[in-house]
Amino acid sequence: MPARFETLPNRRQIIDRRALSDALGELTPDSADITALRQGMVALMRTALEAGRAEIARRIEEHPSRGTEASSAQAFLVDQILRLIYDFTIQRLYPISNPTSSERIALIAVGGYGRGEMAPFSDVDIAFLTPWKQTGWTEQVIESMLYSLWDLALKVGHSSRSLNEMVRMAKSDLTIRTGLLEARYVWGDQALYDEASARFAREVVAGTARTFIAEKLEERNSRHKRMGDSRYVVEPNLKEGKGGLRDLHTLFWIGKYVHQVSTVAELVDKGLFTREELRRFQKAENFLWAVRCHLHTLAGRAEERLTFDFQREIAMRMRYADRPGKSAVERFMQHYFLIAKQVGDLTAMFLAHLDDSFAARGRRFGLPKLRRSPRKLSGFILDRGRLSLPSDDFFEGDPVRLIEIFALADKHEVEIHPSAMRAAARDAKLIDARIRKDPRANALFLDVLTSHRDPESVLRWMNEATIFGRFVPDFGRVVAQMQFDMYHHYTVDEHSIRAIGLLAQIEKGDLKEDHPLASGIARQLVSRRVLYVSVLLHDIAKGRGGDHSVLGAEVAMRLCPRLGMTAAETETVAWLVRWHLLMSATAFKRDLADFKTILDFVETVQSPERLRLLLILTIVDIRAVGPGVWNGWKRQLLSNLFEAAEEVLRLGHKQKGREERIAAKQQSLKLAMAWNDSQIAKAARRLPASYWIAEPLDILLRNARHIAAAGDRPLSIAAQVYPERGATLVTVYASDHPGLFYRVAGAIHLAGGSIIDARIHTTRDGMALDNFLVQDPFGRPFDDVDRLTRLERGIEDALANRNRLADRLAQRPLARTRAEAFTIEPVVLIDNRASNRYTVIEVNARDRPALLNALAHALFQSKVTIHSAHIATYGERAVDTFYITDLIGDKVDGATRLKALERRLLDAAAGEEAREAA
């Protein structure tokens, strides 16, 4: 019996094999009806399996952190079921009185089941071994056993091979070799299993360790890349993700392959783990198995992704509690990420031990060659191209060296030896208040942070070694801290370090195609180190309960002088941290064609240098949120805001530039359309100034062609791909009438689209000219001709009232979205000061299908006119902003009317039926 099973308490409460064997013996002892016998056996096994699973579930509910025990119990239960089925099959169903040497079967467990670890819905991976080619009897037995297992609704991964086939397949297929590496005898012919085990070691493993290690490390790297290449993704894959169970398995596989050990504990004697590292391995394994068992139980299936909807429930099951500033689920996930970080640390140390004991002279596993041999290393030494320590107590002599080792690694572009990383992590406690105030230590840290080389990698090493959090305790508070929302893909520390990396790339010009404006500005900055410190600190106060921007500015005021920054630099860093969300909020949630939007923004920014710094900070903050968050539309909005604000800062608060811009656009349109003076004058008279300001030249040109093609038709719709914005431009040119906007929004939703921006214009002769930017559910433009046609036809039908839009919207099922895992109380903010001409309404609500249509319909019922709509989505949270007037073009005022408007919008945001217009 495996050691894992021997430590299980009260095994017979899980399954009593002797009692079941007796019960099977009493099944119609004289019957020869194989079908009836097998059905009776399966019924008994099903009852036993369900009872065993219920007992294991009861145990983990009672002791929710005993993951290793629960996984071993599942494997033990399956072992006993398999043994009983095997014995019953060869004794009762297909008995053979005098078996030949060919009629032998060894039943072995492989893969995770071979290790003795299973989650409630894990596959049962087994192999049937025969000495040579299968006989008729062995085929019958194997087939009958598989049917019995399938009748028990077990998901079985199986193979049937002779000894020669096993050796041949293991040599040629890495997956099969890895599975057999963990093969474990379950039942059947023990001698046959022993022979297979000996041949595997002799003919497959011997002399191939180096190749196996290289292949396994390459497989691991590919898996990480596929899963997002970070252990800090907020919906991690427990099994395959970075820092998950598969990384622990890989370490064991490599150790077992090299040293032929049977347990992880034996790797200590082989020098691949210290006793402390073994303890951390077992702690991480226990936690991850506990989470995985809870996840399978809650999902009712084999689920490996720790999604938002399960995180909260598992936190509750594992008895995490709310704390000030941090919810139970955030505390649970922070624990998860700290464990994932431990797995990463263990991997680095394991490979270092392996490298030192196994790699060929002058070569290292998976690490690049040294580019140069630095000479001035301040007492540190080079060990095969990696920065190392001359003695184990080197840091104790001068704890500033704990910062200096990273500064040297950055300066000379070398890696740090894992043994030095381990020593740094061990000695991190030497960093106390005295070291934090040390001018040399702070100067070295600032050198790393503002490096022209690769600050992201070196800061990540500092974080892995826990030096970062010790030297900057405020940063230590956000290490492994997740944000329980769908918008942020990474933990706070990982997000901040990625943002530093993006800033370095922009500064070097590596992202010039994505960020031409920011790349140009970065080279003009006077306050370079101000920007790097601001990027580091912008989210440092998250999780404290309160506005993290305000609290973060207070942290900056304390920390910057310590880092050696001047009073002026400190003030600018604090300002940037305080207002780091201002530019995105203004660009994405306000109408940039409204001049007061620009004036209000500039009033806060006040200087061109701050504007430049804020733009770059905003870009790297958004991009570091995660893949797919940044797009061409956001780039355009931020560029428009930057240019408009820069013009105001340059020219003062006059609208002289506005008139010049209108005139320039009209002149450019005249040339592009080959119009004469009277034609452009007619267009200028027909369309209001707000139209010329709001729309870029390329849309003006598309609109002009559309209007020309429409002629006198009362309705004309065009949908065309707009690659510059990563969306589809839908233009509706129609006789203006109330409710047009909500009908178009509903039709676009029915066609499977999402509106990300809308501009509503009315010509002076009563025609509506509305431009919508639309994306599909995956954030991409509609680019298929058939879909574009369907989109146009759907809008036309809605506006012509050919089918009842409300009925079709009601019939369309609302898919259960991931956003439903979050509780968001809708909020409606009505502001009559944000614009000189319009009432500005901002609605915050949980994102859901057809939300915009519901809000627009509520506004229609409230008898107001929408002039522009700006739609921003932050994961599960939607923020829709509308610029409106009453029906005669004035702002909406009056306390009673505003209260009724707010109430109607709150009902719509919450998904309730809109109330009748007051």
Steps between C-alpha positions, in 0.01 A plus 500: 500500500641847410621711793233759415225246567655368821462839667128525414289484819209254522540360150211257543260791551584597141463146363505156663640268233461184707132563566441580135690190390274289722192674353624430148554136591134472597379627160305202352789258564371237257406734215678480166328811359799731444284807425293462815810438711677806362192719554472382861870569559475849343200585721698408812806692379290807418359509853850456647648769275226751590536424871879534481478832319247629752733406787796677335282806433391498867861487614619788286199706602592433863873564438502724191879543482596131490553484126764226483288272717190558285689430174652181644159388626351531149782287353467244782126470432559439127773244581260290704226523236744387230626208709148379569397528133819320388451211743131465415574508126765224503334288771128523415457638148794342313657241729791300360619187677846455352633833358796489265800734535334729239180527701629743759396860558654771718270792576699817560414859584677770298521880502350684796309190606835316501633758749200423719339843445153564363241774516130398515459505120854417387550250219579143605820435302579128487703262288449128442832321448533157341821303443454470125220545249154486658315169511124458468468474878700817576294692243176383666619598847626844394185576300270390782690708758483811282124459450457466876701819562303689236173377657623662822526831304875515556703684238763242416827563318628155407752310294562129440855411404747214504836552669674559166234748390529686829876543459471605135224756567675644806815558297316687225239702694586738785143502638487119521849492656395755763183306580694175540761676713233520770360153436381321812392141547126474577410132457557192291830332418765660726792325324390640165488852646847454652637390164341800328644735763850355459487521119374859514795601720752302295384557143318837512642711783866399505724755327216734397472727805645810332261470205201443729585807710536722193171375355313543828628857547403585142156346557465709818595823318248429222228430758573826683484694176166337416360584846606866504864469614436645844419340834307816586201478264187561706311196364785246517502145371572291810641209307676638192564865592833645610552425869237224491503126566657409167811702588537296821447179301770603253752536783416154630511345153846639435627395844353154465637454147851605602520322837235223479332605825144406589404797724571873508658466845781286353613800290642655821758218526586551133577869559221638279303640795594623844273392787348850507433486125335159542275647770401785267440254214265294716323810633442633147385158377256464790347845444465458123340157539255636757395777262476257208281255694265782606492627140401159357235456768342840438514467120368143502754418229872506424559877512854637531451874450446697818242742359344790687172321564683217683755715684247648741343161578836328557613785727186439705553121508863545607386737777666823396343807661470867405756740644505882488576605142515141374217255435516127575535414133788746456677352804450148360637597160795684656584175680467316167743739327751479785490121463545533121799726570643232731466247218698736277772539763519122545530451124793742478681339792434146378639579155803666659576187708444287191720728293786488750489123536406392149565754223802461276793726566441851365131440427183567691143383447283751319714808574665728245876531471674789673557796274806632681714452808457801730799587713385740772256295705544657846603169653236286325628221275394339173401131502474380139376838392264562791545745784573310820629546855858446618366365831167405652512790749589765241174694543537510878826697462314783327121465448508775230644223282147355491412795273841522336490146358195596290656829391812311383288239321327783314819696428690202358193323354567171679274262687519435873593149611201329666709424808563876533125561451428249776751670730342839419153369585635347822679823599226742388419553869833689528331790320380716787420870547871586496558335162182655357636844586849428369576745213713244313228234518237746375725620217562139391127425509422809292769394250323165455155658474606757238741274309536547125540122463239260640355633826198269480701177528725624781207640701323167458808320637500740795135422558554121476776526761267710727763779500268744321228480766750521785673808358171670403251370762209679330570288192521191721137560597382450142714194418272221376195722557229431247215731411172309495372628168500398134699800382840439661676189372793507744577556867590857601876438527514317166294776333737769631816314391351434154417870470868584570600257223258662254634844589856382428387359164325825405805702597727279285262535205410130495125581496516787251235344273251460785586830672648751254398802710627362833825373341574847368411671828707259713822630347409861583427445870685712750377295797596146397546355848181669619312295242659168601430558870142606420439182300633293790283677758176562311316200655707460817214590736247247368328282756516756782135601497460845348599678181829335399596805292480735801665252737767423240588869469560504877732198464689684223548808719665278766699270272644730232725707732637171636591398144699821464249693288471880521196679643385592148536140380314374807213738439470392135506129588229553763291697249533227235402228746206708624370563147617189314140409407402851386606477137336163429180604682481821297586339165274196534205642695467858379427677173831640372314718250356696791755774566421515872618137531842613379503811721412302813772246420762770437404679821616193693807422286634859478834432324620345171757279680232358731282436195779305329574299814132428559448374143782246524396391851142451378613291200724262696238468776233391250729268304631331815142409604516199267480381140221638285427803719689751287364572151514755220186675621650576840821620335301740283298640790811559713682660205202731435489605865876554512501715186199706610646556849844587361340758272319664793819503706679660205235751391324571827126456568384642171306317237706649224655159438153346477396725212829440324455124539148513352621707206795263441273195503255661261783593264640145511154355433454737206823377344428131566146525351616731215225746598470860394454792744122489493487127575723524808314814612171309474639213710639746758161673532309174519704334777561657844846594630484216752495252209818642344679493834383153606577300188848432360569570133468138386147477645406839352604362163303175545194697614521739202508210255216327684278813489578550131410138421178517708356788299142570606436164664350534852717216635848386409724268704862408438719256696870487413814372670697776670844335556660815646266467801478120511123523451223524244361843416121500470354820360127568511370788285126538555217740564544588865236376741482417872625156603730454204804438722349228718359319195841498330664381825247215527547396136879496538468282810270257315762476224757396762682832526608730783510879461822650638433859396217698346478851361155636429475800268200681354525707185334839490236360261390222738704199392674277757860412422612248762836323511537184709818306564411133539694187597409133522487323841875432478594865458564472126338676203226341293697432182300232322287631210198293602518624861531861385195455276305335782593789729375759249177308437434456873528875564279577199231258622511650850466857375227409252324311785467187284524280806435579862845578639393470865356152441813380322723636775285327762514170306880508466637298793746686719802272528636457850807720492808481720398844629224330701765387749517862618254717687495856369237742620406734214587867548374797294694828514338809346729800449387839368844657547714271284375667179382847408238368257399154620394306806753219548373169635734220604354156573711238679350150494584135457559431134236290329360447151279784369584728795552798267166439332325494841666825610428673168136391519475642852636832371250491213216447748635792702452726194861610461727522195831307493782692330784256562561176684831364625521138604784366714526149640730401785459125526164437664430873545346713225524879511267664246504878470235704318500866403135606489266797478125535531291503184556873441879477535548624857662323793274276706440656840246510778545273800180301439580430136861406574386264776252330265771470233742345749236254623412388147867447409566305822210268417630449147857437623370243748307324224156594627219616280523873441224688675254709310619853423417730787 
